[in-house]
Amino acid sequence: MNAAQPLHFPDRPLRVNPPGTGAAAGFGTLLWALLICAGIGWLVLPPVRDLIDDYSLSGSLQPVAHSSVEGRCSYWAGLIVRCDATLGAPAPGGGRYSRKVDYFFVEPLHTGDWTVTVVADPARPALLTTDLALAKLANRSWTLGILGPFFLFGALAALFGARGTLGDRRALKQALSDRVLRPVPLRMEHYAAGRWTLSAPDGSTRLWTVPGNARPIVLAPPQPLVLGVTPADGGGPAMPLDDGLRWLGLRRDERRLLLSDLGSKRELRARLRVLADLGPAQEAARFTRSARRTALIGLLLALVAGAAAAVVWGGIVPGMSEQSGLYVPALVVMGVCGAIGGGLLLGSLGLVLRARAQTGLLR
């Protein structure tokens, strides 16, 4: 088949379902945005509530006898500390007060554990807190003052991004559906897994987000022209087609006839080689090179972390203990190098998978 060969294209209005416009795709996009918002709310709202409660405490705060603290503090990026715990204390009548707390504050390069004491105002014994929370009150305030707007912006960006994506896809579907369409060649400018950059005959260029397993229909090698459709009256956008014609509302006999015009599956896949220089070959090679470098750096950092661990716990340095001058630096090196090295090794695996995905586009 060549670009000039006529196709048995239906001369009737067709329904279209552009990639990403189905109910599942729309629900998935919206669900992803809502999950981001829920995650941000889970991160920010509890610390804000606890901060307000701690500011409301007044009077004579006293240590609470027979209290309990169950929880932990964790480091984020070696700078931000998040502590979540459940505080308990005896209540009149043999019961117990309980309060869950959540703190954010900044304390770089802290080593060891935090020692806390449960305190409360005798006038409000159920509102338990800790001396650590009160000591870090100002720190917690400006930490949330910086992180809060950042997280809020992330939530709003996710929602507006989902709204814009769904709205754009719905507009495209409405512009093409229930109209007589004609085939049109589109020029592939860049070809990557799930992302096609195409130029229409009118000179406009658009990035299409498509399923990762979708393949275009190459029309006339060696030119990187792929099959698309546009309204027959010329009053609308152009949309690419996949090699299964799944984005068009064709009858079974219409799809079978059109596929026979286009060629066999083997022929269609062979023509994909024309698109190798438009992304897959170069990106696969680039991902492979990056994976090797990333894995090498990650392995070196992992070895440094292992050496630091041997210094800390292996008895290599005589008299090594928490009080020695090398203990804390070795512990920091072990943690930082181990975290970064492990992340780089996982990242190199991701780059290898991406290289394989790019190579798979040509098969």
N, C-alpha and C positions, 0 to 999 in steps of 0.2 A: 504494500500500500504506500502511496505517496500523498503529499499534501494536496495535490490537485484531484485525486480520485474522489468521486462523489460517494457520499454515505447515504444509506437508506434511513434518513432521519425523519421521525414522525412529523407530519404536517398538521399538528393539532396542539391545543394548549396542554401544557404539562405542569404537573406539580414538581417542585424541586425541594430537596432537603439538604442544603449546603452543609458541609462538615461543621460539626459543633452546634447545630441548631436543633437537634432532637431533644425530646423531653429528658432523656437520661443525661445528655451533655449539659443542658440548662440546670437541671437539678444538681448535678455534680459541681458545677461552677458556683452556684449559690451555697451549696452545703460547705464547700471549701472555705468560702468567705465567712460563713457563720461560725465554722470551727475556729478560724483565726480569731474572730471577735470573742468567742467563748474562752479561748485560751488566754487572750490578753486580759479579759475580765477576771479570770481565775488568778492571774499573776498580780493584778493591780488592786482589785477591790478589797480583798481581805487585809492587806497592809494599810490601806487608807482607813478602813473601819477601825482597825486596832490603834492607828495613830490618833484618830479623833478621840477614842475612848481614853487613851493615856493622857491626852491633853486635858481631858475633863476631870482628871483626878486632882483632888485638893485635900488640904488638911494634913494630918500627921500619918504619913505612910510608915508602916511597921512591917518587919519580917514576920512571915506567917509560920507558926510552928507546925511540925508534922506535914509540911507541904511536899508536893512531888512535881517533878518536871520530866516529861517524856517527849523527846523530839531530837532534832539535829540542826546544825548549821552547815550550809554548803557554800562554796566559793563559786562565783561566776566570773570567768575571765581573769581570775586572780585579783580581783578588785572589789566586786560587789558581793556582799554577804547576805544570804537569805536564811533566816532562822524560822522554823515552824515547830511549834511544840504545843503540848496540852498540859496546862497547869492544873494542879489539884490541891485542895485544902479541906480540912474538916469543917463541917457545917453543923449548926445546932441540931440536936435531935438524932445524932448519929449518922447523918448523911455526909455527902462531900460536895463542895463546890468544884466546878470544872469550867475551864475557859481555854479555848483554842486561840493561839496567837500566831501572828505571821509578821516578820520584820524584814525590811530591806535597809541596809546601811552600807557605807563604804569604809573599808579598812584594808588597805593593801598589804600583802605579804605577811598576814597573820599566821603564826604557827601555833600548834597545840589546840586545846579545847577552850571553850568559853565556860567560866564558872559563873552561875547565876544564882540569885536568891529570890524566892517568891515573896513579894510584898503586896500589901493591900491597905486601903483606908478603912479603919474600923467602922466608919459610917456606911461603907459600901463593901462589905466583905466578899461579895460574890464577884466583884470586878478585880480579879487577880491580875497582877503584872509582875515584871521582874526588874531588878535594879539595872540590868543591862539595857532593857528597853527605855528606861527613864534616862540613863546616862547618854544614850544615843538619840535622844528625842530630836534635837536640832539636826543631827546627821540624817536621821530618817526623813525629816521634813524636806530638806533640800534634795535628798536622793530621789524621793517620789516626785518632787517638783520638777526634776529634770526628766526622769523616766516616764512619768505619767503622760505628758503631752506627746512624747515620742511614741508610746504604745497607742495612744488615742489616734494619732496620725496613721499608724499602721492599720488599725481597725477600720478607719474611715476609707483609707486607700483600698483596702480589700473589698469593702462593700461597693464603693463607687466603681472600682475596676470591674467587679462582677456585673454591675448594672450596665456599664458601658459595653462590655463584651456581649452580653445577652441582647442589649438593644441593637447593636450593630448587626448581629447575626439575624435577628428578627427582621430588621429593615431589608437586609439582603434577600431573605426568603420571600418577603412580600413583593419586592421589586421584580423577582423572576417567576414566581409561581403563577399558574393559570394564564400563561402567555405562550404564544407560538415561539419556539426557540430555533436557532440555527447554529450549526457547528462553526467554531472560529478557532484559528491557531493562536496560541498564547506562547510567548517566549519565556522559557525558564531562565531566570537570572541567577538564582541560587537554590540549591537542592539539598535539604537536610532532613533528618528524621523528624517528621511531624511538622515541618516548616518549609513551605514552598514560596519563593519570591517570583512572581510572574508579572510580565508586562503585557498589556492588552494592545490591540491594534491602534487604539486611540492615543497611545503613548503613556497611559497611566500605569503605575506599578503598585502592586499590593502584596503584602505578606499574608499568606493563607496558613492558618493553623489547622492541620488535618490529623487524622489518626496515624499513629506511628507505623502501622502496617499498610497504609495506603500507598499506591504506586500510580504515577501519572501515565498517560497514554502518549508515547512519543510518536510523532507523525512522520517525519521525514529526515532520518539521519543523513548527513552528519549535523544538520541544524537542530538546535535544542528547542524544537517547537512541540508543544503538547496540545492535546485536544481540550477545548473548552466550549461553552455555549454562551450565547447572548440573545436577547430578544430579537426576533426577526425584523421588527420595525426600527431597530437601532436605538431605542429609547431606554436603555438600562445597562447595568454592569455586566461584565463577563465573569463566568465561573468555570474553574477547571473541572475535569471529570477524572475519576479514578478508573483503573483498568477493569473493575467489575461493574461500572456504571451504576453504583449503588446510590448516587446522589440525585438520580433522575427517577421520576415516577413513570417508568416504562412498563408496558405490558410484557408478559413473558415472551411472546413471539417477537415483539419489537426489540427487546434486549438481545435475543438470540440472533436476529438478523444483523443488528448493528455490530455485535461482537464478531460475527463472521466476516463483516467488511473490514474490521480493524486488524484481524489476524489472530493466530493462535496465541495461547498463553506463552509458549516458548518464544515466539517472535516478539511479543510485547516486552518480555523480560530481557531479551537480547538487545532491544533498542535502548533500554535504560543505560547501557554502557556509554551512550552519547553524553549523559549527564554526569559522568564520573568527574570531569574537570570543573564542575560547577559546585563542588562542595564535598561529596563523599570521600573521594580519594585523598584530597588534601587534608580534610579534617580528620580522617582516620589516621593519617600519618602524623599529624600534629598531636592528636590525643595520645598516640603511642609514644612519641618522643617525650611528651609531658609526663606520661605515666612512669617512664623509666627514671626521669630526673626526680620526680616526686617520691618514688619508691626508694631511690638511693638516699635522698635527704632524710626521709622518714626512718630508714634503717639505721643511718648514722646517729640520728637523735635517739632512737630506741637503744642503741648500744651505749650512748652516753648515759641515758637513764639507768640502764642496767649496771653500768660501772658505779654510778652514784648510789644505787641500791646496795651494791656490794660493799661500798664504803660505810653506808649507814648500818647495815645489818650483818654484813659478812665477816666482821672482825678483821678486815684488812689493816685498818689503822688501830694500833694498840691504844687502849683506853678510850675508845670512841663511846660517847654517851651523850645524853641530851644536854649536858652542861659543857661539852667540849666546843671549841670554836668552829670546828668543821661540820658539826652535826646539822645545824640549821641551813647553811649554804648547800650542803649535799642533799638535804631533804628538798629544798627549793628546786635545785637542778633536776633531781629525780622526777618531781611532779611536773615541772614545766616541760622538760624534754620528753617525758613519757607521754604527756597529753598531746603535745604537738606532733611527736613522731607517730603515735597511733593514729591521729587524725590524718596525717599525710599518707600513711600506708592504706587506710581506708579510701582516701581520695584517689590514690593511684589505681585501686581496683575499680572505682567508678569511672575513671578515664579509660581503662581497658574496655569496660562494658560499652561506653559511648563509642569507642573506635569500632567495636564489633557491630554496633547498631548502624553506624555510617556505612561500613562495608556491606552490610546486609541490604542496604537500599538498592544495590545493583544486582541483586539476585531475585 
